[in-house]
Amino acid sequence: MEIKINKSSHTPLYRQIMNQLINQISDGILYEGYRLPSERTLANQLLINRSTVVRAYDELEAQGFVEKKASSGTYILSQSGEKQENHLRRIIQYNDLKYQKSEYEQQLEKLLLNDKYSVLDGYTGELPYSLIPNISLPNVNWQSFLSEEVSNLGYLPLRNKIAQLVYDMYSHYPKSQELMLTAGGQQSLVLLIQALLKSGDTVAVEDPSFFNGISVLNAMSIKVIKIPVDQDGMCVSDLEKAVKKQNIQLILTNPNFQNPTGTTMSLTRRKKLIELCHMYRIPIIEDDVFGQLSFHSPNQYPLLKEMAPQSVIYIGSLSKILGSRMQLGWIEAPSYVLDEVVKLRDEYETQLNIFPQVMASFALTNPNFSKKLSLLQETLKNRMIYFVNLLQMTLSKDIDFTLPKGGYYIWLTYNRRILTKEDWLLLIDSHLAVLPSFTITKSSQSCRVNIARLDKKKMDLFVLKLKEIVLQWNKQIPE
């Protein structure tokens, strides 16, 4: 077996490896049962990043050319028509299981699709169009877009505006050479995980947390350690116990207005987290996609990035303030980290489109943007306070909750008896849409509500219906 890499070619490196292996399989040079070199061995031979070989082998496995065997290696598969058909069937069945949402979410989304006007929607995880700042954009011509210069890190005027946005909220000003634009917070996480981790590594994440749904963790066989979250954020004492037992390579945290609980990590916890990670030399990814939606401006707590600039990688998003269709995020990290992320992005052929970058730059440059962002923050704050007051007046004995310091999620926990998944079907029957905790963690006691999608009239009706359901839950309490 021989592989040659041309680093000056426009063909991505992983694709060059794939093409040559496929040709050698077709020519009979590589036969059924042949064991390919390990990912690390081939990467060292070709003087390339190991993640590139991992990508090539993963793609070949997905297409039915090879099979990965745990603790054994990667082997060439038979290319007979029958085996290819069986492999295709397995892919369809596997992907259907892998990407299928819970039965509850499927029922809920069907309800929202068919009866959206009758549903009180606290489930959908984004701002409604009515709250997205309405920014007027200038008239621009096609040539203006095409002539804009964009570096590997993204459109410089937008990076500068984002740096100013972060500074206005936290008094922390990212350096332009350490700020990279991405296609949203999800892409930022995926690229960083691939750049920082290798197959078999261990990562610590919050529980409950949307981090558990990142498919790349499964794809790379990353071991996930779940650390509980309380009203003060990630429980660092539990993390410390895990660190002493496990070789943890990375920590993922969402310290401000955490998704799904809405909690904010206290200053004491932030200091302890930084101290722990400094002691054990564990890098942190600080996910702050809701950071611009603080109810206090500037934000009351410093960024982890500001507290430990060399060990924390900071990511944010414009999608939470400019709308989910504006898929733009950023990574603030040392230049050597961004260099690796850029290589990965280019190998995956996912360079960022210039159009959303320029449009977002226009939006953030608009003289009314700051005023409209402040209005959005104030609107969310008022809605959250109104919703909490309703809960305190009607359900405080049955449901526990904490007033968030920002964002648009609140976490409600029923405290009278143990709930089952079937108990939550009462909400669907009543056309109340929430995200139950059992869809993202083991517990069935809690739910996430997006108050951004509920005006005061809808909140009144929401809490009234929820009260009726809680009364039904209470009837089943053993005497």
N, C-alpha and C positions, 0 to 999 in steps of 0.2 A: 504494500500500500504506500502510495506517495501522494502528498498534497503540497502544492505550491501556491503561495499567496502573493498577489500583486497589490501592494498598498496604494499604488497610484491609480488603480482602476476605479471606475464609478460604481462597480458592482460591490455591494456590501460584503465585508469579509466573511460573515457567517454563510452568505449565499455562495461565495466562492468555494467554501468547504463543502457545502451541500452538493453543488453542481458536480464537483470532482468525484465525490463518493457515489453519487447516483450513476455517473458515467462508468465508474469502475464496477459497480454492481451489475449494470446493464451488460458490460463486456465480459462478465464472469470472473474478473480479477478478484472481486470480493464475493464470496459464496455464502450460502446459508450456514449459519452457526459460527461464521468468522467473528472473532472478538476484536472490536476496535480499540485503539489506544484509549486510556482514560482521558477525561477532559483536561486534567492538569498536565498530563504527559504531552498531549498534542499541542496544547497552548504553549508549553515551554519549547517544543520543537519548532513551532511556527513564530515564536516571539510575539504572541498576541495576548490579549486579555482572555482569561479563562471563561468569562461570561459569554464571549463570542462562540466558543466551542460548545458551551452548554446550549446556547440558542440553536446552533446548527443541529446538534444531536436531538434536541427536543422537537424541532421541526421535522426531522427525518422520522422520529418515532410517531409523530402525529400523522405523517403520510404513509406509514406502514412499511418503511424501509428497514427499520431497526427495532429492537426491543431492549429496554433497559431492565436489568435484573438486579434487585437490591443486593448490595454487598458482593456483587459478582462482576458486573460490567455491562457494556453495550454490545449487542450481537446483531449480525445481519439476519433478516428474516427471508423466508422463501417469497419469491415474487410471483407465485402461481396465481391464476385468476381467482380460484376459489378462496385462497387465503387473503387476497386483497379485498374481496367482497366481504369476508367475515370481519376483516379489520375495519372496513368502512362501517359495518353495522355496529361494531363495538364503540367506534368513535361517536356515532350518533347517540347511542344509549348512554355513554359516559358523559358526553356534553349535556345531554338532557338532564341527567342527575346533578351534574356539577353546577349548572347555571339556573336550575329551577328554583324559584322562590318558594317559600313555605306555602302550604295550602291556605293558611289564613290570609297571607298577602295576596295570593291569587284571587281569592274570593273578594277581598277588599278592592283590588284594582279593577275587577270586573264590575263591581258595584259603582265605582267612581266613573267608569267608562259609560255605563248604561244609565245611571241615575245621578250624574254629578250635581245637578241643580238641587236635588233633595238631600244630598249628603253634607253633613257638617265635617269639612275636611281639615283635620288636624294631623293628617298622615303624610301628605306629600312634602318632601324634604327640600323645599325651595321657596323663595319669595313669590307672591302673586304679582302679576304684571302691574297691578294698580299701585304697588308700593315701590317699584323700581324707579329710581330717580329719572325724571324725564328731561334729558339733556338734548339741546339743539346742537346739531352737527353742522360744520361749514360745508359749503359746496366744494367738492374736489373733483379733479378729472382723473381719468385712467392713467395718464402719464405720470401724475404726481405719485400715485401708488407705486408704479413700476420703478420710479427713479429713487425711491427711498432706500437708503443704505441700512442694512441689517447685519450685525455681527453674529458670531456663533452664540452669543449670550442673549441676543434679541435686540429689539429696537431701542436704541439708547435714550431717546426722549421719553419713552414710556418707563424705562428702568429708572430714570431720574425722577419721574412723577411718583412712581411707587415708593422710591426712597423717601420722598417728601411726605407721602401719605403715612408711612411707618413712623417717621419722625414726629409728625403732628400728633400721633396717637400715643407714642411711647418715649419720645425724646431720644430715639435711637436712629441714627442715620446710616443705612447700609452703604458700603462703597460700591460704586458702579461696576468695578471689575470683579466683585464678589456677589453680584446679583444676576441671576439667569431667569429668563422667561420660559414658561412651559404652557402646555395646553390644559392647565387646571391643576388643582391640588392632588387629584388621583394620579396623574402622570408624574408629578413631582415625586410622590411616594414610590411609585413603581421603579422609576429610574434610579432613585437613591438606594432602594433596597438591592437592586441588581448591582449597583456600583460598590456597595459597602459589604455585602454578604455573599457567602458562597453556599452551595447546597450542603445541608446538614447543620448550618449554624443555628443559634438560638436567639430569639428576639423576645423582649418583654413588652407587652401591650396592656392597656387599661381594660378592665372588665366591669360593666359592659362597654363596648366600643365598636365603632364601625371599622376599626383596623382589622378585626377578625375576618371581614369580608374581602380583604385584598387578595385576589386570586393568585398573585405572583408568589405569595408565601407558600401556598400549596404546590405551585408549579416548581418552585426551587427546593421543595422538601425542607423548608425552614421550620424548626421547632418553635412553637409559640407558648410562652409562659404568660398566663393571665394574672394581672395584679388588680385587686379590687379597688373601686373608687367610692369615696364617701363624700360628704358635703364639703370637704376641704381638698378634694381632688384625689389623685393617685396616692394610695396608702404606701408611703415610702418604707415604713417598717416591714411590710410584707415583701416589698421589693428587695430590701436588704437581706431578708431570709433567703429569698430565691437566688440572689447574687452569690451568697455564700455556698449554696448547694449546686448551682448551675453555672456553666461557662457562658454567660450572656454576652453577646457581641454588640447588641444595639437595643436602645430603648425608644419606643414610640409613645409620645404623649400629646394630648390635646388640652393644654392647661387652662385655656380661656374659653368659657362657655362650651364645655365639653359635649360632644355628640355621642350618646343621646341624652345625658343627664342634665346638661345645662350648667353643671357646677364649675367653679373656678378654683384652681389650686391656690391655697393660701401662701403668703410670703414665707412662713415658717417651713412649709412643705417644699417650696421652691429651693430654699437654702439647703435643706437636708438632701434633696435630690441631687443638687449640684455637688455637694460635698461627697455623697456616696459615689457618684459617677467619676468624680475626680480621683477618689481613692483607688477605684478599680479600673480606671481608664476606659470607661464605657462611653461611647458617643451617644448623643441624644438627637432625635429628630423632633423638633417642636412644631407641631401642626397648629397654625393660628388662622385657619381659614375664616373664622368668625370674628377675628380681631378688630375689624373696622366697625363692628356693630356693638361696641361697648355702650352701656348706659351712662358711663362717666368719661368725659373727654377732657384731658388725656386719661388713658387707662390707669387704674389705681395701682396696678402691680407692674414691676419691670418684666421684660422678656427674659426667658432663660438664656436666650442668645446674648443679651446685654450682660448678664451675670457671668457667663462663661463662654466668651466668643470663640475660643479655640476648640471647644468640645461639643458645641451645639450647632446643629444645622436647622435653619429657620425656613419654614415654608408658609406661604399665604396664598390668597385667592381673590380675584376681582369678581368671580362668579356670584359671590354672596351679596354683592352690592350693585352689580350691573346686570344681574340676571344669569340664569343657568346656561343660556345659549352663548354667553360671552365666555367661552372656555379659555380663561387666561389665569395663570398662577405664576408664582415665582419661587425660586430657591435662593437663599442667602447662605453661602458656604465659602470656605477657603478656596482659592483659585485652583489648587491641585485636585480638590474634589470635583469642582465644576468641569475641569478638563476631562475627567473620566466620564462624567454624566453626559457631556457633549458627544464624546466618542460613542457611547451607548446609543444615544438618541439618533446619531447619524447612521449607525449600523442598522438601526431599526427603521430607517427611512421615515422618521417622524419629525422633520424640521417644521418649525412653527410658521404658520401662514402670516404674511405681512398685514393682511387686511384687518383682522381683529386687533392687532397691535396698534396700528395707526388710529383706528376708530376709538380704541380705549384711551389712547393718548389725547385725542381731541376731547373726549368726555371729561378726563381728569383735568384738562387745561381750561375747560369752560369756567368763567368767573363765578357762575352760580353753583358749581359742583359742591363746594364745601357747605354751602347753605342747604342744598338738597340732601346731602349726606347727613347733616345734623338733624334735618326734619325726619329722615328715615329712622335714625337712632331714637329720637324723641317719640315717634309714633310707636315703635316696638316697645319702648319702655312703658308708655302709657297703657298699651294693650296688655302687657305682662302684669302690671300692677292691678289693672282692672280684673283680670282673670284670677289672680291670686286672692284678691279681696272676695270675689264670688266664692271661691273654694273655702276660704276661711269662714264665711258666713253659713255655708250649707254642708260642707263635707269634712271639716277639720278633724272630727272625731274618727273618721273612717279612712281618710287618705292623708299620707304624709307628703310634704313638698317643701321646696326651698325656693325663694325668690331668686332667679338668676341675676347676674350682674351685667348680662349682655346676651346677644344672639337672639334666637327666636324659638328655642326649645325649652320646655319645662318637663320634668320627670315626676310622675305621680305614682305613689306606691300605696296599695291597699294594705291595711294593717290588721284586719279582724280575723281572717282565717286564710288557709292556704288555697290559692286559686288554681284552677286547671285551665288548660287551653280551651276547653269547652265553655268555661265561664265567659271568656272573651267574645264568644259568638253572639252574646246578647248585644254587644255594641254594634256589630254588623246588622243585626236585626233591627236595631233602633237608628240605623244610618249614621252612626258615629264612627268616624275614621281616625284611628290612632295607630301607633306602632307598638304592639305589645312586646314586653321584654323577652319573652321566650323565643322570638325570632332572631335574637342576637346574643342571648346568654341563657344559662340554665334556669333562672328564676322565672316564674309566671306572675309575679306580684305587681309588676310595674308597667308603665307605658309612657311613651314619648308623645307630647302634643306640640304641634307647630302652631303657635298663637298668631303668627303673621298672616295666616289664612283665615282668621276668624275676626270679624269686626265685633263691636259690642253687642249688637243684636244677636249675632250667631253665638257669641259666648254665653249669653243669658240662656239660650235654648240648649246649648251644649251641656252646661252644668246642670240644668233642670233634668235633661235626659239621663245624664250620668248619675244623678242622685237616685232616680228611679231604678237604675240598674244596680247601684250599690245596695239599695233596700232589698232587692231580690237576692243579692249575694249574702246579705246579712241573715236572711231567713234560713239559710243553710248552716248557720253557726250552731254547733252542738250545745245543748243546754247543760 
